[in-house]
Amino acid sequence: MGTFGRRYRLVKTLHDLIYHRHRTPPRDLPAFVRLLWRIYHLAWWPQRLLLDRADAVATVSATTKQLIAQHRLTRRPVVVVANAADPAPAGARLDRPAPDPAGAGGRDLVYMGSFMPYKNVETLARALHELPGYRLHLLSRIPSAARSRLEALAPAGALVVHDGTSEEEYRALLLSARALVTASRDEGFGLPLVEAMVLGTPVVVSDIPIFREIGGDAALYAPADDPAGFAAGIRRLEDPDEWRVRSAASVLQAAHFDWDRSAAALLELMESLA
C-alpha cells in the first residue's frame, strides 16, 4: 500500500543482507524476476530508500543490526526481535543419554535448509568421507541437479534424501541424531540451530558471526570450507561425556530465544511509536 501520505506509524522488517553478498537468486524464479533480483542487490541505496520511509526497523539478530549500521542503511532506530523455536513437546526427554553409535540414529546427522550456493552443503557431503558409517539426512526439498552434485561428492549411501519432511519427522530425527550440521557461509539468523538445541541436540556449524550469536558456547564450530574440521567436531561428539555437556548447554542456550520475549520486544517498540 506504500508509505507516501501515510497517517499511521510504520515498522519495517529486514531479516538479513545475504543477497547483497551472494547475489545468485533462487533458480526456480522466473527469468525477469531473477534479473530484477540481481539489479536490486547491486547497490545499497534501494534498501536505504525503503527503510528510511519507516519510523523504525525490526530485525532478527544483533548480527544483522550491526550490518545495517555498517552499511548505513537507515537513520531510523533498529530493534532486534529475535526468531525462536517452538518449545520441546511435552514428555520429551532433554537430559537423554548420548546416542549409541551402534543404535538407531547414533551416526545420523541432520541438515535442514535450502541448497542455494551460499548454504555450502558440499562441505558437509565431503566431510562424510572422514566419517565412516555416518549418514547425513537432507530434509528440505532438493532440486535434482543439487541432489546429483551432492551424491557425487559424498560416499555411496551416506546421504538420506527426504526431499521434504513433516514437523513430526523433523523432531523425531533431531531427537535421535548425533547432531544438526550446517556449513552455511551466511545467514540472517539460523533457526535450525535453535530448533535442534531446544531439544538438546548439539550442533556443529560454520564459524560465522551469526552462528556464534545463536550457538554461543554450546555449539561446535569449523571453518565453512573445511570438511576435516566438520568431521573433527562431529567426532568430538562421539565421547558420551562431551555429547551430554553439549546437549545440556544447547538447551540453556536455546532458552535465550523465546517467542514471548520477542513479542514483548516488538510490542515495546510499537508502543514507543504511539
N, C-alpha and C positions, 0 to 999 in steps of 0.2 A: 504493500500500500504506500510505500515511500515515506520520506521524512519531511518533505517540504510542506510548510504550512501546518505542521502538526500542533495540536493543542494538548499534548499529553507528554509525560516523561517517558524516556526510552532507554532501555538497557540492551546493548547488543552483545552477542556472544562470539568469541573466537576461540576455537578449540586448539588449533596448532598452526604452525607455519611450515609444515613439512613440504608442501608442494612448491614453495619458493626455492627450496634446495634440491628437491627431487621432482623435476617438472614433468616426468613421464605420466600422462593421465591414465586412468583405468582403460584397458583395451576394449571393454565392452561398450564404451560410449560411442555415439555417432561421430563421424569424422569431423563435422563442423564444430561439435562441442569440444572435441579434443583440441582443435586448433584454437578456439577461444580460451580454453583452459591454459594452454601454453602462453598465449599472449598476455592473459591476466597475470600470470605468475612471473613474468619477465621483469616487472617493476614493483616497487612498494607503494607508489602513490595511490593506486586504486583502494588499497586497504586503508590508507590514511584518510582518504576522502570519505569512505564509508563509516569508519569508526568515529571520526570527529562529528558526524551527524547525530550521534547519540549523546546522552547525558552521562553515561558510564559504560564500562565494558566489563563483562564477566568472562573469565577463562578457567580452565580446569586444573591448572598446575602452576606452581611457582616458577617452574622452568619456562613455560610459555609466557608468563608475566614478564620474566626477565628478558626474553627475546623481544617482546613487544616494546619494552623500554630501550633495548639495544638498537632496534631499528627505528625508533622514534615514530611509532605507528599511530599514536594518539596523544592528545593533550588531556583527554578525559581520565578520571580515576579508573584504575583497573583492579578488580577484586577477584580473588581465587574462590571459585565454587567447585570443589573437587568432585570428581566422579566417585562412585563407591560400588561395591558388590552387594548382592542380596546376602543376608546372614546365612550362616550354616543351617541346614534343615534340622528340625527338631530330632533329637536322638542321634545325630551324627557324632561319632567319637573323634574329638580333635586331639586327644592325647594318645592316639593309636600307636602301636609299635612300628618300627621301621619295616618296610616291605621285605618279605623274604625273597632273595634273588631267585630261588627255585620255585616260588609260588606264583600264582596268577597276579600279573601286574608288577611283579618285583623288578623287572627290567623294562618296564614301559615308561616312555617319555611322551609328553603331550605338547602339541603345538596348536594354539588357537590364534588365527589371524589370516589375513589375506596372503596372496602370493605375488604382490607387486614387487618390483626390483628392490626397493629400499628395505623390504622386510627380510631379505637376505637369508631365506630358508636354506639356500645352498650350503651355507656353513654348517648347519645342523646335519644335512644329509652327509656331508663329508666327514663329520665327526663320528658318525656311526662306524666307520672303518676301524676306529680305535676302541670300539665298544662292542665286542663280540657278544651276541645273544640279545642285545638290546633291540627294541622296536620303537619307532617314532610314529605316533598317531597324528596324522594330519586331519584336522576336524572340519575345516571350512570347505565350502565349495571351491573346487580347483579346476582351472582351465586344463584342457587336455595337453597343451604344449608344456605347461608348467609341470604337470604330472610326469610326462615323459622325461623332461630335463632332470627332475629330482630323482626319479628312479634310475637314471643313468649314472648319477653321482653317488648314490647310496649302495651299500652291499645288497645283494639279491635277497628279497624277502624282509628287509629291515624296515620298510615303510608300510604302514597300515593306513590306507587312504579311505576316509569315511565319506568325503565329498558332501559334507553337511551332517549335522547331528542335532539331537534334541537336547534341551536343557537337562533332562534327567540322565541321559547317557553321558553328557559332558561332566556332570558332577560325579557320576559313578566312576568315570575314568580318572578324574582328579583324585578321588578318594582311594584309589588303588595304585596309582602310579608312583614312581620314584620321584619324579619332578616334572614341573612345567618348564619348557625351554623356549627361548626366543633370542635370535641373533640380530634383531632389527637395528638398523643404523639411525633411526629417527622415530620419535613418537611424540604425541601431544600429551598422553597420559600413560597408558599401559594397564588397561582394565583387566586383561587376562592374569596379570600378576596378582592383583587383589583378589580375583575370583579363586585363584589357587591358594593363596596364603590364608584367606578366611577359613578354608577347610583344613589348614595345617599341612598343605603340600608345599615343599620347598620349591624355589625357583632358581634356575641357572640362566643368566641373561647377559646380554651385551653390556659392556661398561660405557654407558652413555648417561648424561646428566639426569634425564627424566627417570631412568630406571634406578639411579642412586636415590632420587627423591622418593620414589614409590617403594622400592625394596629395602632401603635402609641397610642396617647391619644384618638383616635376616637373609638376604639374597646372596648368592654366589655370582661372581662376575668374571667375564672373559672378554678380551678384545673381539669386536664384532666379526672380524675376518680370520679368526684363529680357531680352526676346528680342534686342534690339540688342546687349546685352553678350555674349550667347552667340554671335551672328553675328560680332562683332568677334574673339572668342577663336578661333573656327574659322578666320577669315580670316588670323589670325596664322600659323596652321599651313600656309598656302599658300607661305610662304617656306621653301624647302628646308632652309636652314641652321637656322631655328627649329625645324622639324619634327625634324631629326636630333638637335638638342640636347635637345629634349623627349623624344624616343624613348629616347635613351641614359640620361637622368635617370630615366625611368619604370622601366627595367629595374633600376637601382640602388635605387630607392625600393621596388619590389615585393619586393626581397630581404629587406626588414625583416619580411615576413610569410611565415613558413615553418612548415610543419606539424611538423617535428621540434622546432623551438624551442617551439611551442605545446604539443606533447606533453610536453616536458621541464618546462614551467611547471606543467602540470596534475599531473604525477607528483610534482613537488616539493611542491605544495600538499597532495596526498593523503598523502604520506609525513609531512608535518609534523603531520597529524592522527592519525597512527597511535599 
